[in-house]
Amino acid sequence: MSATASELLRIASSVTDPEIPVLTIEDLGILRGVEAEGEDGVVVTITPTYSGCPAMDAIREDLEKAFGEAGFGRVRVNLVLSPAWTTDWMSESGKAKLEEYGIAPPTGKGHRGPVTLGLTVKCPRCHSLNTRELSRFGSTSCKALYQCRDCLEPFDYFKVLS
């Protein structure tokens, strides 16, 4: 089986995040590379949002399935931890999809070092900035739970990670 680089990327980019199914692994920025290996093989490189992320097993299986259905007999998925994933790698399209899904996207850029900043998070439903953090951890470790003080709705905020 012979495939172009763009075909390989298209197949890998069709895989969605199991925790946030409106995002592809490309939107999320965890897809680091894909290349052919031999006649019917492919190597996909991904970086987890954090080490120990439980979604990586499901993403690996989904990549194997997507490439298997496309006719590839061998699929190798490499997890690369360095450089560490950052929300800076998320696409603007992915951030927009998060907001449409009801999750406030990360705002600002990741930082290096011990700097801690106060943050105003916009409600993805009514767009108010009058929000408050309820819990540092939401439905997954990479999200925090917020509530809008205007519409009173709770919502997840995808934390800025660097």
DRENDO-1510 file (C-alpha; in Angstrom, 1 decimal, always signed):
<recs>
REC; n; res; u; v; w
REC; 1; MET; +0.0; +0.0; +0.0 .
REC; 2; SER; +1.4; +3.3; -1.0 .
REC; 3; ALA; +0.0; +6.6; +0.4 .
REC; 4; THR; +1.0; +10.2; +0.2 .
REC; 5; ALA; +1.9; +12.2; +3.3 .
REC; 6; SER; -1.3; +14.2; +3.0 .
REC; 7; GLU; -3.4; +11.0; +2.8 .
REC; 8; LEU; -1.7; +9.7; +6.0 .
REC; 9; LEU; -2.3; +13.0; +7.8 .
REC; 10; ARG; -6.0; +12.9; +6.7 .
REC; 11; ILE; -6.5; +9.5; +8.1 .
REC; 12; ALA; -4.7; +10.3; +11.4 .
REC; 13; SER; -6.6; +13.6; +11.7 .
REC; 14; SER; -9.9; +11.9; +11.4 .
REC; 15; VAL; -9.4; +10.4; +14.9 .
REC; 16; THR; -11.3; +12.2; +17.6 .
REC; 17; ASP; -10.5; +12.7; +21.3 .
REC; 18; PRO; -12.6; +10.1; +23.3 .
REC; 19; GLU; -13.2; +12.6; +26.1 .
REC; 20; ILE; -14.2; +15.6; +23.8 .
REC; 21; PRO; -15.5; +14.0; +20.6 .
REC; 22; VAL; -15.9; +17.3; +18.8 .
REC; 23; LEU; -12.1; +17.6; +18.7 .
REC; 24; THR; -9.8; +15.7; +16.5 .
REC; 25; ILE; -6.3; +14.8; +17.7 .
REC; 26; GLU; -5.0; +17.3; +15.2 .
REC; 27; ASP; -7.3; +20.0; +16.7 .
REC; 28; LEU; -6.1; +19.1; +20.2 .
REC; 29; GLY; -2.5; +19.4; +19.0 .
REC; 30; ILE; -1.4; +15.9; +20.2 .
REC; 31; LEU; -0.8; +14.6; +16.7 .
REC; 32; ARG; +2.9; +15.2; +16.2 .
REC; 33; GLY; +3.6; +13.2; +13.0 .
REC; 34; VAL; +2.6; +10.4; +10.7 .
REC; 35; GLU; +4.8; +8.5; +8.2 .
REC; 36; ALA; +4.7; +5.4; +6.1 .
REC; 37; GLU; +6.8; +2.4; +7.2 .
REC; 38; GLY; +7.5; -0.2; +4.6 .
REC; 39; GLU; +4.9; -1.5; +2.2 .
REC; 40; ASP; +1.8; -1.6; +4.4 .
REC; 41; GLY; +2.9; +0.1; +7.7 .
REC; 42; VAL; +2.5; +3.4; +9.3 .
REC; 43; VAL; +4.0; +5.2; +12.3 .
REC; 44; VAL; +1.9; +7.8; +14.1 .
REC; 45; THR; +3.5; +10.0; +16.8 .
REC; 46; ILE; +1.3; +11.5; +19.5 .
REC; 47; THR; +2.0; +13.5; +22.7 .
REC; 48; PRO; -0.5; +13.1; +25.6 .
REC; 49; THR; -2.0; +16.1; +27.1 .
REC; 50; TYR; -0.4; +14.9; +30.4 .
REC; 51; SER; +1.6; +11.8; +31.2 .
REC; 52; GLY; -0.8; +9.1; +32.3 .
REC; 53; CYS; -3.7; +10.4; +30.3 .
REC; 54; PRO; -6.2; +7.6; +30.2 .
REC; 55; ALA; -7.4; +8.6; +26.7 .
REC; 56; MET; -4.2; +7.6; +25.1 .
REC; 57; ASP; -5.1; +3.9; +25.0 .
REC; 58; ALA; -8.4; +4.7; +23.3 .
REC; 59; ILE; -6.7; +7.1; +20.8 .
REC; 60; ARG; -4.1; +4.4; +20.0 .
REC; 61; GLU; -6.9; +1.9; +19.3 .
REC; 62; ASP; -8.8; +4.4; +17.2 .
REC; 63; LEU; -5.7; +5.1; +15.2 .
REC; 64; GLU; -5.1; +1.4; +14.6 .
REC; 65; LYS; -8.7; +1.0; +13.5 .
REC; 66; ALA; -8.6; +4.0; +11.2 .
REC; 67; PHE; -5.5; +2.9; +9.4 .
REC; 68; GLY; -6.6; -0.7; +9.4 .
REC; 69; GLU; -9.8; +0.3; +7.6 .
REC; 70; ALA; -7.7; +2.2; +5.1 .
REC; 71; GLY; -5.7; -0.9; +4.3 .
REC; 72; PHE; -2.6; -0.6; +6.5 .
REC; 73; GLY; -1.5; -3.9; +8.0 .
REC; 74; ARG; +0.8; -2.6; +10.5 .
REC; 75; VAL; +0.2; +0.5; +12.7 .
REC; 76; ARG; +2.7; +1.7; +15.3 .
REC; 77; VAL; +1.8; +4.5; +17.6 .
REC; 78; ASN; +4.6; +6.2; +19.4 .
REC; 79; LEU; +3.9; +8.3; +22.6 .
REC; 80; VAL; +6.4; +11.1; +22.9 .
REC; 81; LEU; +6.5; +13.0; +26.2 .
REC; 82; SER; +9.2; +15.6; +25.3 .
REC; 83; PRO; +8.6; +18.3; +24.5 .
REC; 84; ALA; +5.5; +18.2; +26.8 .
REC; 85; TRP; +2.2; +19.1; +25.3 .
REC; 86; THR; +0.9; +22.6; +25.8 .
REC; 87; THR; -2.5; +24.2; +25.1 .
REC; 88; ASP; -0.5; +26.5; +22.8 .
REC; 89; TRP; -0.6; +23.5; +20.3 .
REC; 90; MET; -4.4; +23.5; +20.1 .
REC; 91; SER; -5.7; +24.9; +16.8 .
REC; 92; GLU; -7.9; +28.0; +16.7 .
REC; 93; SER; -10.5; +25.8; +15.1 .
REC; 94; GLY; -10.3; +23.3; +18.0 .
REC; 95; LYS; -10.7; +26.2; +20.5 .
REC; 96; ALA; -13.8; +27.3; +18.6 .
REC; 97; LYS; -15.2; +23.8; +18.6 .
REC; 98; LEU; -14.7; +23.6; +22.4 .
REC; 99; GLU; -16.7; +26.7; +23.0 .
REC; 100; GLU; -19.5; +25.5; +20.7 .
REC; 101; TYR; -19.5; +22.3; +22.7 .
REC; 102; GLY; -19.9; +24.2; +25.9 .
REC; 103; ILE; -16.4; +24.0; +27.2 .
REC; 104; ALA; -14.5; +27.3; +27.7 .
REC; 105; PRO; -11.3; +27.1; +25.6 .
REC; 106; PRO; -7.9; +27.9; +27.1 .
REC; 107; THR; -7.1; +31.6; +27.1 .
REC; 108; GLY; -3.7; +33.1; +26.8 .
REC; 109; LYS; -0.5; +31.3; +26.2 .
REC; 110; GLY; +1.3; +28.8; +28.4 .
REC; 111; HIS; +4.1; +30.1; +30.6 .
REC; 112; ARG; +7.3; +28.8; +31.9 .
REC; 113; GLY; +8.4; +29.1; +35.5 .
REC; 114; PRO; +6.6; +29.7; +38.8 .
REC; 115; VAL; +4.4; +32.7; +37.6 .
REC; 116; THR; +0.8; +32.4; +38.7 .
REC; 117; LEU; -1.8; +34.6; +37.1 .
REC; 118; GLY; -5.3; +35.5; +37.9 .
REC; 119; LEU; -7.7; +34.5; +35.1 .
REC; 120; THR; -11.1; +35.6; +33.9 .
REC; 121; VAL; -12.8; +32.8; +32.1 .
REC; 122; LYS; -15.6; +33.7; +29.6 .
REC; 123; CYS; -18.8; +31.6; +29.9 .
REC; 124; PRO; -19.2; +29.5; +26.7 .
REC; 125; ARG; -23.0; +29.9; +26.9 .
REC; 126; CYS; -23.8; +33.6; +27.5 .
REC; 127; HIS; -20.2; +34.9; +27.0 .
REC; 128; SER; -20.2; +36.7; +30.4 .
REC; 129; LEU; -16.9; +37.3; +32.1 .
REC; 130; ASN; -18.6; +37.2; +35.5 .
REC; 131; THR; -17.6; +33.7; +36.3 .
REC; 132; ARG; -16.0; +31.9; +39.2 .
REC; 133; GLU; -14.0; +28.7; +39.7 .
REC; 134; LEU; -15.9; +26.0; +41.6 .
REC; 135; SER; -13.2; +23.3; +41.4 .
REC; 136; ARG; -9.6; +23.2; +40.1 .
REC; 137; PHE; -10.4; +19.8; +38.6 .
REC; 138; GLY; -13.5; +19.2; +36.3 .
REC; 139; SER; -14.6; +16.1; +34.5 .
REC; 140; THR; -10.9; +15.4; +33.6 .
REC; 141; SER; -7.6; +16.6; +35.0 .
REC; 142; CYS; -7.1; +19.0; +32.1 .
REC; 143; LYS; -10.3; +20.9; +32.9 .
REC; 144; ALA; -11.5; +23.0; +35.8 .
REC; 145; LEU; -15.1; +23.5; +36.8 .
REC; 146; TYR; -16.5; +27.0; +36.6 .
REC; 147; GLN; -19.9; +28.7; +37.1 .
REC; 148; CYS; -21.3; +31.7; +35.4 .
REC; 149; ARG; -22.7; +34.2; +37.9 .
REC; 150; ASP; -25.0; +35.7; +35.2 .
REC; 151; CYS; -26.7; +32.7; +33.6 .
REC; 152; LEU; -25.8; +30.5; +36.7 .
REC; 153; GLU; -24.7; +27.6; +34.4 .
REC; 154; PRO; -21.7; +25.4; +35.4 .
REC; 155; PHE; -19.2; +24.7; +32.7 .
REC; 156; ASP; -15.8; +23.1; +32.1 .
REC; 157; TYR; -12.8; +25.3; +31.3 .
REC; 158; PHE; -9.9; +23.7; +29.4 .
REC; 159; LYS; -7.0; +24.8; +31.5 .
REC; 160; VAL; -3.9; +26.5; +30.0 .
REC; 161; LEU; -1.1; +24.0; +30.3 .
REC; 162; SER; +2.5; +24.6; +29.4 .
</recs>
